[in-house]
Amino acid sequence: MEEAAMIPGRSSIEALITGKVFMGEIGAFFPVSMTLRGDEFAAVFMMRASQLGHRTTGPYTHDRPPADAMNWAQLRTGIGMAGRFPSFRIDASGLWPRIHVELLGTAVRGLIVMPEEVTAESMNAPYLGEWQEQISSTVRIALDWIAGWLTACHHQAGGTEPSVDLDLVYRPDDDYETRLAQVDERLRELIPPVRLVLELRWRSVSPAQRKAFAKNLKGARRIGTRSDRRLSCRIGGIELEVPGSGRPP
């Protein structure tokens, strides 16, 4: 069992629940990345250009600030998100503004970048497009399930609340063309050309909690090498990978 120090009053479960709500209330933007490190939740989001009105580009100066990003943040200042108030900071050092968001009193953070900063290559995707619009809800549904499973395994097995790391990654999809051919042509732009994967690693967990959590992974399959054995199961449109050995449930 691996141990990791955590801030009193915070937990992986709390961070997942708060982070999930935050992802939706910040605007359900496309999550370029998302990480959980124990009780610290962070995500990078791609802004929708349509939400900014008149667009600006750098270089910026004191007399010529990124008014589009500033106005967007000002409209949301003082409005609660996930039961907390957000704090915004605008980074105007580059060609495009970046918006840093912090939920006060939590370890939940977000960075909103402009669409020009996100490339298909960085997402392991052949192209970007309409498929990105559904990713936020897909990820949030999975986070909700994972938080529920962690809560249940804690209640069932007792002990200290389990702590985890979690990463959202995008991997090339070798079956993309096959999946595309199976749907109506009008819906093909909504089919992600990548595999969405949540990689979970245990920071602190008892054997009993780990066993209780694994019971939720119905239909899981073994993947990886002997030294890096994992269990993989689907939660809606996303794959969850969990360290594991032995026979899947």
C-alpha distance (Angstrom), angle and dihedral (degrees) to the residues before:
residue distance angle dihedral
M1 . . .
E2 3.80 . .
E3 3.78 119.1 .
A4 3.80 127.2 -150.7
A5 3.78 130.7 -179.6
M6 3.79 115.4 -115.0
I7 3.76 133.4 -169.3
P8 3.83 109.9 -103.1
G9 3.80 111.9 -104.1
R10 3.80 93.4 21.9
S11 3.77 129.3 92.4
S12 3.78 144.3 168.4
I13 3.79 89.9 -103.9
E14 3.80 93.3 51.8
A15 3.80 91.3 46.2
L16 3.81 91.8 50.5
I17 3.80 93.1 49.7
T18 3.81 94.0 45.6
G19 3.80 92.3 42.6
K20 3.79 92.0 50.4
V21 3.81 92.4 53.4
F22 3.80 91.0 43.3
M23 3.81 91.0 54.8
G24 3.78 90.5 56.8
E25 3.79 98.5 41.6
I26 3.80 96.0 46.5
G27 3.79 86.6 64.0
A28 3.82 108.8 -74.6
F29 3.80 88.0 -97.8
F30 3.78 122.5 175.8
P31 3.83 107.5 -83.4
V32 3.79 107.1 -130.9
S33 3.80 87.7 -175.6
M34 3.79 139.2 -10.3
T35 3.78 130.0 -168.0
L36 3.78 137.1 179.6
R37 3.78 118.9 -164.0
G38 3.77 107.1 -176.5
D39 3.80 100.9 -65.9
E40 3.83 97.5 -8.6
F41 3.80 117.4 96.3
A42 3.81 121.5 -170.9
A43 3.78 133.4 169.4
V44 3.80 138.5 177.4
F45 3.80 114.0 -143.4
M46 3.80 132.6 -166.8
M47 3.79 112.3 -130.1
R48 3.80 119.1 -132.6
A49 3.78 106.1 -120.6
S50 3.81 89.9 -143.5
Q51 3.82 90.5 66.6
L52 3.78 95.0 61.6
G53 3.78 101.8 59.9
H54 3.80 109.9 -157.0
R55 3.81 106.4 27.2
T56 3.79 123.9 -137.4
T57 3.79 131.9 -161.5
G58 3.79 132.4 -161.1
P59 2.85 163.1 -85.7
Y60 3.80 86.3 96.3
T61 3.78 128.2 -162.2
H62 3.80 136.7 -174.3
D63 3.81 88.2 -94.9
R64 3.77 93.0 43.5
P65 3.83 108.9 40.7
P66 3.84 125.6 169.3
A67 3.80 93.6 -87.9
D68 3.81 93.5 177.1
A69 3.82 94.5 58.9
M70 3.80 92.6 39.0
N71 3.79 92.7 52.7
W72 3.80 91.7 47.5
A73 3.80 91.7 52.7
Q74 3.81 93.8 43.1
L75 3.80 91.6 55.5
R76 3.81 89.1 56.7
T77 3.79 99.4 41.8
G78 3.80 110.4 114.7
I79 3.80 93.6 17.8
G80 3.80 113.2 117.8
M81 3.79 121.6 -118.1
A82 3.81 121.2 -169.6
G83 3.80 87.9 -10.9
R84 3.82 93.1 -55.3
F85 3.77 136.9 90.5
P86 3.80 117.3 -109.0
S87 3.78 125.2 -132.0
F88 3.82 117.0 -151.7
R89 3.80 130.9 -156.4
I90 3.80 123.4 -178.3
D91 3.80 119.4 -144.6
A92 3.81 107.5 -156.0
S93 3.79 98.3 169.2
G94 3.81 96.2 106.9
L95 3.76 141.2 51.4
W96 3.81 90.0 -85.2
P97 3.81 127.8 35.2
R98 3.79 121.5 -110.9
I99 3.79 123.9 -152.7
H100 3.81 118.8 -146.5
V101 3.81 115.3 -160.1
E102 3.80 126.9 -167.9
L103 3.78 125.8 -177.0
L104 3.78 103.4 -138.5
G105 3.78 115.3 -122.4
T106 3.80 92.8 18.9
A107 3.79 139.5 79.4
V108 3.82 90.7 -121.7
R109 3.80 115.6 122.0
G110 3.76 137.1 172.5
L111 3.79 136.5 -169.9
I112 3.80 118.2 -160.1
V113 3.79 115.5 -158.2
M114 3.77 128.9 -173.7
P115 3.82 119.1 -101.7
E116 3.80 90.9 -112.5
E117 3.81 89.2 67.4
V118 3.81 94.6 57.8
T119 3.79 118.0 79.8
A120 3.79 130.9 -173.5
E121 3.80 89.5 -124.3
S122 3.81 91.3 58.5
M123 3.82 88.9 55.0
N124 3.84 94.7 47.6
A125 3.82 85.2 -117.8
P126 3.81 130.8 132.7
Y127 3.79 90.0 -136.5
L128 3.81 143.9 -7.0
G129 3.77 123.0 -125.4
E130 3.78 147.0 104.8
W131 3.81 92.9 -16.0
Q132 3.80 88.0 74.3
E133 3.81 92.2 67.2
Q134 3.80 94.6 72.8
I135 3.80 98.3 44.1
S136 3.81 96.6 86.6
S137 3.80 92.9 57.1
T138 3.81 91.5 44.0
V139 3.80 91.4 53.9
R140 3.81 93.9 43.5
I141 3.79 91.9 52.9
A142 3.80 90.0 52.1
L143 3.82 92.8 47.7
D144 3.79 89.5 52.1
W145 3.81 91.4 53.4
I146 3.81 92.9 46.4
A147 3.81 92.3 49.5
G148 3.81 89.2 49.9
W149 3.80 92.5 49.6
L150 3.80 91.9 48.9
T151 3.81 90.3 50.1
A152 3.81 91.8 48.4
C153 3.81 94.8 48.0
H154 3.82 89.6 49.8
H155 3.80 91.8 51.5
Q156 3.79 92.7 45.3
A157 3.80 98.2 45.3
G158 3.81 101.1 28.4
G159 3.77 122.9 -154.8
T160 3.79 127.6 100.2
E161 3.79 115.0 -18.1
P162 3.84 109.8 -91.9
S163 3.79 118.2 -107.2
V164 3.81 124.1 -150.4
D165 3.76 145.8 178.4
L166 3.79 117.7 -136.2
D167 3.81 131.8 -173.1
L168 3.79 130.8 -172.5
V169 3.80 110.3 -144.6
Y170 3.79 134.5 174.6
R171 3.79 117.3 -140.3
P172 3.81 130.6 -174.2
D173 3.80 112.4 -93.5
D174 3.80 113.2 -136.5
D175 3.81 89.9 -173.8
Y176 3.80 95.3 52.7
E177 3.82 96.7 107.5
T178 3.81 90.7 48.6
R179 3.81 92.5 50.3
L180 3.80 90.5 46.0
A181 3.79 92.2 55.4
Q182 3.81 90.7 54.9
V183 3.82 96.9 61.8
D184 3.77 134.3 67.6
E185 3.78 113.5 -86.1
R186 3.81 91.0 -119.9
L187 3.82 90.3 61.3
R188 3.79 99.6 44.4
E189 3.79 95.1 96.2
L190 3.82 88.0 61.3
I191 3.81 94.2 57.2
P192 3.83 110.5 98.9
P193 3.82 110.9 -123.8
V194 3.82 88.6 -150.0
R195 3.79 137.8 59.3
L196 3.80 114.4 -109.2
V197 3.79 111.1 -143.3
L198 3.81 132.3 -179.5
E199 3.79 109.8 -157.5
L200 3.82 111.7 -156.3
R201 3.80 123.8 -165.9
W202 3.78 126.9 -179.6
R203 3.79 118.4 -119.7
S204 3.80 97.0 173.5
V205 3.79 124.1 0.9
S206 3.78 138.1 139.8
P207 3.81 120.9 -126.8
A208 3.81 89.5 -113.7
Q209 3.81 92.3 52.1
R210 3.78 91.4 47.7
K211 3.80 90.9 51.1
A212 3.81 91.6 47.9
F213 3.81 91.0 50.0
A214 3.81 92.4 49.5
K215 3.82 90.4 57.4
N216 3.81 87.5 71.4
L217 3.79 93.2 58.5
K218 3.78 96.0 88.4
G219 3.77 113.7 -178.3
A220 3.81 92.6 10.2
R221 3.78 118.7 161.6
R222 3.78 130.2 -150.2
I223 3.80 116.2 -110.4
G224 3.79 136.8 167.3
T225 3.77 132.5 43.2
R226 3.78 128.9 -52.3
S227 3.82 89.8 -97.7
D228 3.82 92.5 45.4
R229 3.80 104.1 36.1
R230 3.79 114.7 171.1
L231 3.77 139.3 173.8
S232 3.79 117.9 -131.2
C233 3.79 126.2 -162.7
R234 3.78 135.5 161.4
I235 3.79 126.0 -112.8
G236 3.78 103.2 -171.5
G237 3.79 107.2 -63.3
I238 3.79 97.0 -8.2
E239 3.80 136.1 73.4
L240 3.79 121.0 -130.7
E241 3.79 118.2 -154.9
V242 3.80 119.3 -163.6
P243 3.82 128.7 178.6
G244 3.76 108.0 -105.7
S245 3.75 147.8 139.0
G246 3.72 136.6 -159.4
R247 3.79 126.7 36.9
P248 3.85 118.4 -17.1
P249 3.84 116.8 -118.6
